[in-house]
Amino acid sequence: MPGSGIASRAGSFRRKRQNKGFCCTQSPGITPHMTQHYSITRLGHQGDGIADGPVYAPRTLPGEVVSGTLLGQFLTDIRVETPSGDRVKAPCRHYKACGGCQLQHAADGFVADWKVAVVRNALAAQGLDAPMRPIHTSPERSRRRATIAVRRTKKGTLAGFHGRASDTITEIGDCHLLHPSLIAAIPVAEALALLGGSRKGVLAVTLTLSEAGLDVAVKGGKPLDGPLELALAQATEQHGLARLSWEGEVIAMRAPPIQRFGAAGVIPPPGAFLQATKDGEQALLKAVFEAVRGAKHVVDLFAGCGTFSLPLAETAEVHAVEGEAEMTQALDQGWRKAQGLKQITTEARDLFRRPLMPDELKAFDAVVLDPPRAGAEAQVAELAQAHPPVIAYVSCNPVTFARDAKTLVNAGYTLEWVQVVDQFRWSSHTELAARFTLNRKT
């Protein structure tokens, strides 16, 4: 899920392909070619430059002529012979080794235009078009959550982010993405690895900023036993953590790690989804508020811990539906403790297998939809039959959004506008919010 961390988490298939392309040693079945020149014509969805072939060249830009050694479809040892006017010096000194960013070599204006074009092209592939609002980009050093990879070594620990398509960990001392408080917390991740990490594996330490301090969730560590649990509890006190969880189990909580959604304070379960930046969350919330303005009864589908439900309850009654019961419980508790909010009801339900049906949807005059990257194909099919007047769709995947948008347009909806939001600065990741309204004649 978007916002879960900076370290590379590409699928095994893609990693295998990329490892073949970028490995220094020749992979079986791939014959390296001598240095050749290539003209980059476009960027792919992962931010790589693409030349005819196709040939994939990371950290290149359209219009550039580059040279390098071709391994399969991937160009290595790249040299930029003719640079683009949009090429800039990467602001971060870790950029060449770190896999967290793909586009620091491109001017901000170019990246913004490209991300809007990614959404526009995804819609065009479905035969759709819509007014595109100016992109909203989160500022540097504003990421409030990151997953740090930590490996124990003979001399101590190695902590940072994975390199591109690699298990190599790059140490980062001054990341331009993360909030400074997260950078300052990297020693906490190292200390936890010394306590419960294995020399054979990599610890994934998710650091999240909360109102009460650092919320830490660890995966990939040693199995819990009495001595380890005691040591971890002591570490929670020593480092002043708000909460520490180990493989989903809360070890200690010095103070509730509250996240603020509108007037409500919510204590999310360990590792629960959270928008990557507060700035980006507010941009999406503003778009959703505008999309459903005037609605009195709203259903929030894939509601999480209440990112949209709780602020919307300031003016409307909300029914929040989410697949994870722990999240709906956190949402409900946050609502009960808040003041001045209208009624919120919650339901734990797998919307992929059991989408809300038309007879259940008829009670609502607006729908908020915020699915994961797979989109909401099954739920959208039911919305297309139920015909709620307004749908606010928040997406982290332009391709599945466009697929679902086509279903809604075919059912009589108008895609009024799209707001692109760039929370994942310098990455290929793109998010958006959109408004659909039902045609009066439908």
C-alpha positions in Angstrom: 0.0 0.0 0.0 0.9 3.6 -0.9 2.6 5.4 2.2 3.9 2.2 3.8 7.5 2.9 3.3 10.3 4.1 1.0 12.3 0.9 0.7 11.8 -0.9 -2.6 8.9 -3.4 -2.4 8.5 -4.4 -6.1 7.0 -7.8 -6.9 9.3 -10.7 -7.3 8.6 -10.9 -11.1 9.6 -7.3 -11.6 12.7 -7.7 -9.4 13.9 -10.7 -11.3 13.5 -8.9 -14.6 15.3 -5.8 -13.2 18.0 -7.8 -11.5 18.7 -9.4 -14.9 18.9 -6.0 -16.5 21.2 -4.4 -13.9 23.3 -7.1 -12.5 27.0 -6.7 -13.1 27.4 -10.3 -14.0 25.8 -11.7 -17.1 22.5 -13.5 -16.4 21.8 -16.9 -18.1 20.3 -16.4 -21.5 21.2 -12.7 -21.8 23.9 -11.6 -24.2 25.5 -8.3 -23.4 26.0 -5.9 -26.4 28.8 -3.4 -26.9 28.2 0.2 -26.0 25.5 1.7 -28.3 23.6 5.0 -28.5 19.9 5.3 -27.9 17.3 8.1 -28.2 14.9 8.2 -25.2 11.4 8.8 -26.5 9.2 8.6 -23.4 9.0 7.6 -19.7 7.3 4.4 -18.6 5.0 4.1 -15.6 8.0 3.2 -13.4 9.8 6.4 -14.4 12.4 4.7 -16.6 13.3 6.3 -19.9 12.3 4.1 -22.9 14.0 3.9 -26.3 12.8 2.0 -29.4 13.0 -1.8 -28.9 11.9 -1.3 -26.2 15.0 -0.5 -24.3 14.7 0.6 -20.6 17.1 3.2 -19.3 16.6 4.4 -15.7 17.2 8.0 -14.8 17.0 9.3 -18.3 14.5 11.7 -19.9 12.6 12.1 -23.2 14.7 13.8 -25.9 18.0 12.6 -24.4 20.6 10.6 -26.4 22.3 8.1 -24.1 24.9 5.3 -24.4 25.4 2.2 -22.5 25.7 -1.6 -22.5 22.5 -3.5 -23.3 21.6 -6.5 -21.2 18.4 -8.0 -22.5 16.0 -5.0 -22.6 17.9 -3.0 -19.9 20.6 -0.4 -20.4 23.5 -0.4 -18.0 26.6 1.8 -17.5 24.5 4.7 -18.8 26.1 7.9 -20.1 24.0 10.9 -21.0 25.5 12.1 -24.3 22.8 14.8 -25.0 21.0 15.9 -21.9 17.4 17.2 -21.8 16.7 20.8 -20.8 14.6 19.3 -18.0 17.6 17.5 -16.5 18.7 18.9 -13.1 21.2 17.9 -10.5 19.6 15.6 -8.0 19.2 17.4 -4.6 20.0 14.3 -2.6 23.5 12.9 -2.4 22.2 9.4 -1.9 20.2 9.4 -5.1 22.5 7.2 -7.3 22.6 4.4 -4.7 19.1 4.7 -3.1 16.0 3.1 -4.7 13.5 5.3 -3.0 13.4 8.0 -5.7 13.2 7.6 -9.5 13.0 11.2 -10.7 15.3 13.5 -8.8 17.2 14.1 -12.0 14.1 15.8 -13.5 12.9 19.3 -13.0 9.9 19.7 -10.7 7.8 21.1 -13.5 8.6 18.2 -15.8 7.6 15.7 -13.1 4.4 17.5 -12.4 3.4 17.5 -16.0 4.4 13.9 -16.5 2.3 12.7 -13.5 -0.8 14.5 -14.8 -0.1 13.0 -18.3 0.1 9.5 -16.7 -3.5 10.0 -15.5 -4.7 11.6 -18.7 -3.2 8.7 -20.8 -4.8 6.1 -18.5 -8.2 7.7 -19.1 -7.5 8.0 -22.8 -6.8 4.3 -23.0 -10.4 3.8 -21.9 -11.7 6.4 -24.3 -12.2 8.9 -21.5 -11.3 12.5 -20.9 -11.8 15.0 -18.0 -10.7 18.4 -16.8 -7.4 18.1 -15.0 -6.8 20.4 -12.1 -3.3 21.7 -11.3 -1.3 19.0 -9.5 -0.8 19.4 -5.8 2.7 18.3 -4.7 3.8 17.7 -1.1 6.9 19.6 0.0 10.3 18.1 0.6 11.0 16.5 4.0 7.3 15.9 4.8 6.9 12.1 4.7 5.6 11.1 8.1 6.1 7.4 7.7 8.9 5.2 6.4 10.0 1.6 6.5 13.7 1.3 7.3 15.5 -1.8 6.3 18.1 -2.9 8.9 20.6 -5.7 8.7 22.8 -6.9 11.5 26.5 -7.0 10.6 29.7 -8.2 12.2 30.4 -4.6 13.3 26.9 -3.7 14.3 24.1 -2.7 11.9 23.4 -1.3 8.5 20.2 0.8 8.2 18.6 2.6 5.3 16.7 2.0 2.1 17.1 -0.7 -0.5 18.9 0.2 -3.7 17.1 0.0 -6.9 15.9 -3.6 -7.6 18.4 -4.8 -5.1 18.7 -6.2 -1.6 21.7 -3.8 -1.0 20.9 -1.3 1.8 22.0 2.3 1.3 22.6 4.3 4.4 20.8 7.7 4.4 21.9 10.5 6.6 19.9 13.4 5.1 17.0 12.1 3.0 15.1 14.9 1.2 11.8 13.0 1.5 11.5 12.1 5.2 10.5 14.5 8.0 13.7 15.3 10.0 12.2 13.5 13.0 12.2 10.2 11.1 15.8 10.6 10.1 16.6 11.3 13.7 14.9 8.0 14.6 17.0 5.7 12.5 19.2 4.9 15.5 16.1 3.4 17.1 15.7 1.0 14.2 19.3 0.0 14.6 18.9 -0.6 18.3 15.9 -2.8 17.7 17.9 -4.8 15.2 20.6 -5.4 17.7 18.0 -6.7 20.1 15.9 -8.9 17.9 17.3 -9.0 14.4 18.9 -11.9 12.7 22.2 -12.0 10.8 20.4 -14.0 8.1 17.6 -11.6 7.4 16.6 -8.0 7.1 14.4 -6.3 9.7 11.6 -4.0 8.4 11.1 -1.2 10.9 8.2 1.1 10.1 8.5 4.5 11.8 5.4 6.7 12.0 5.1 10.1 13.5 2.1 10.6 15.8 0.9 13.2 18.2 2.5 11.3 21.1 5.8 10.6 19.4 7.2 7.7 17.4 5.0 4.7 16.6 7.2 1.8 15.6 6.1 -1.5 14.0 8.7 -4.2 13.3 8.5 -7.2 11.0 11.1 -9.9 10.1 12.6 -10.2 13.6 13.3 -13.1 15.9 10.3 -14.9 17.5 9.2 -13.3 20.7 10.1 -14.9 24.0 10.3 -13.6 27.5 13.8 -12.1 27.5 13.3 -10.5 24.1 9.9 -9.0 25.1 11.4 -7.6 28.3 14.3 -6.1 26.3 11.9 -4.5 23.8 9.8 -3.1 26.5 12.9 -1.5 28.1 13.9 -0.1 24.7 10.5 1.5 24.4 11.2 3.4 27.6 14.8 4.1 26.8 14.0 5.7 23.4 10.8 7.4 24.5 8.6 5.6 21.9 4.9 6.1 21.9 4.3 2.5 20.9 6.3 -0.5 19.8 4.8 -3.6 18.1 6.6 -6.7 17.0 5.0 -8.8 14.2 1.7 -7.1 14.9 1.8 -7.7 18.6 1.9 -4.6 20.8 4.9 -4.9 23.2 4.6 -1.6 25.0 2.7 1.7 24.7 3.9 4.7 26.7 1.3 7.0 25.2 -1.5 6.5 22.6 0.0 7.1 19.1 -2.9 9.3 18.1 -3.5 10.4 14.5 -5.8 13.4 14.0 -8.6 13.1 11.5 -10.6 16.3 11.7 -11.9 16.7 15.2 -11.2 13.1 16.2 -8.1 11.5 17.5 -7.6 7.9 16.4 -5.3 5.2 17.6 -4.6 3.1 14.5 -3.7 -0.6 14.9 0.0 -1.3 14.3 1.0 -0.8 10.7 -2.4 0.5 9.6 -2.7 2.5 6.4 -1.9 6.2 6.7 -1.5 8.8 3.9 2.1 9.4 3.3 2.1 13.1 4.2 -0.3 15.3 6.2 -0.1 17.8 3.4 -1.2 15.2 0.8 -4.0 13.9 3.1 -5.4 17.5 3.4 -5.3 17.9 -0.4 -7.2 14.7 -0.9 -9.7 15.6 1.9 -10.3 19.0 0.3 -11.1 17.4 -3.0 -13.5 14.8 -1.3 -15.2 17.6 0.7 -15.8 19.5 -2.6 -17.0 16.4 -4.4 -19.7 15.5 -1.8 -20.6 19.0 -0.6 -24.2 19.2 0.5 -24.6 15.4 1.0 -26.4 14.4 4.3 -25.9 10.7 4.2 -22.5 9.4 3.0 -21.1 5.9 2.7 -17.3 5.7 2.9 -16.0 2.5 1.2 -12.5 1.2 2.1 -12.7 3.7 5.0 -9.5 2.7 6.8 -9.3 4.3 10.2 -11.4 7.3 9.2 -9.3 9.5 7.1 -12.4 10.8 5.3 -15.2 9.5 7.5 -14.4 11.5 10.6 -13.9 14.9 8.9 -17.1 14.3 6.8 -19.1 13.6 10.0 -18.8 17.3 10.8 -21.6 17.9 8.3 -23.1 14.5 7.3 -24.0 11.1 8.8 -21.5 8.5 7.6 -21.5 4.8 7.3 -17.8 3.6 7.1 -17.0 0.2 5.6 -13.6 -1.4 5.8 -12.2 -4.9 5.5 -10.1 -4.9 8.6 -12.1 -5.0 11.9 -9.3 -3.5 13.9 -9.5 -0.4 11.7 -13.2 0.0 12.1 -12.9 -0.4 15.8 -10.3 2.3 15.9 -12.5 4.6 13.8 -15.5 4.0 16.1 -13.5 4.7 19.3 -12.2 7.9 17.8 -15.7 9.0 16.9 -17.1 8.2 20.3 -14.4 10.3 22.0 -14.8 13.3 19.6 -17.2 16.2 20.2 -19.7 17.7 17.7 -19.7 15.0 15.1 -22.8 13.5 13.5 -23.6 9.8 13.6 -21.0 7.4 12.3 -21.7 3.7 11.9 -19.1 1.2 11.0 -19.0 -2.2 9.3 -16.1 -4.7 8.8 -16.7 -6.2 5.4 -14.5 -7.5 2.5 -15.7 -5.2 -0.4 -13.8 -7.3 -2.9 -15.9 -10.4 -2.1 -19.0 -8.8 -0.7 -19.5 -5.3 -2.2 -22.4 -3.3 -1.0 -25.4 -4.0 -3.1 -27.8 -1.5 -4.8 -30.5 -2.0 -2.1 -27.9 -1.2 0.6 -26.6 1.9 -1.3 -30.0 3.5 -1.9 -29.9 5.1 1.6 -27.0 7.4 0.7 -26.8 10.5 -1.4 -23.0 10.4 -1.8 -20.3 7.7 -1.9 -16.6 8.0 -1.1 -14.4 5.3 -2.6 -10.7 4.9 -1.6 -9.6 1.4 -2.7 -6.1 0.0 -2.8 -4.1 -0.3 -6.0 -6.3 -3.1 -7.4 -9.2 -0.6 -7.6 -12.8 -1.5 -6.8 -14.1 -3.4 -9.8 -16.7 -5.5 -8.0 -18.0 -2.5 -5.9 -18.1 -0.2 -8.9 -20.2 -2.7 -10.8 -22.8 -2.4 -8.0 -22.5 1.4 -7.9 -23.2 1.5 -11.6 -26.5 -0.3 -10.9 -27.4 1.6 -7.7 -26.9 5.1 -9.3 -26.0 7.2 -6.2 -26.0 10.9 -7.2 -22.4 11.6 -6.4 -19.2 9.5 -6.1 -15.9 10.8 -4.9 -13.2 8.4 -6.0 -9.7 8.5 -4.4 -7.1 6.4 -6.2 -3.4 5.5 -5.9 -3.4 3.7 -9.3 -4.4 5.7 -12.5 -4.8 2.5 -14.5 -7.4 0.8 -12.3 -9.1 4.1 -11.7 -9.5 4.6 -15.4 -11.0 1.1 -15.7 -13.5 1.8 -13.0 -14.2 5.2 -14.4 -15.2 3.6 -17.7 -17.7 1.4 -15.9 -19.3 4.5 -14.2 -19.4 6.6 -17.4 -21.0 3.7 -19.3 -23.6 3.6 -16.5 -24.6 7.3 -17.0 -22.0 9.2 -14.9 -20.0 12.3 -15.9 -16.4 12.5 -14.7 -16.4 16.2 -13.8 -12.8 16.7 -12.8 -9.6 15.0 -11.6 -7.3 16.3 -9.0 -3.8 14.8 -9.1 -1.9 14.7 -5.8 1.8 13.9 -5.6 2.5 12.8 -2.0 5.4 10.6 -3.2 7.7 13.3 -4.5 10.3 12.2 -7.0 8.8 8.8 -7.4 6.7 7.3 -10.2 3.8 6.9 -7.8 0.7 9.1 -8.6 -2.5 9.6 -6.6 -5.7 11.4 -7.4 -9.2 12.3 -6.4 -12.1 12.7 -8.8 -15.8 13.6 -8.9 -18.5 11.6 -10.7 -22.1 12.9 -11.0 -25.1 11.0 -12.3 -26.6 12.4 -15.4 -30.2 13.7 -14.7 -31.7 11.7 -17.5 -30.3 8.4 -16.2 
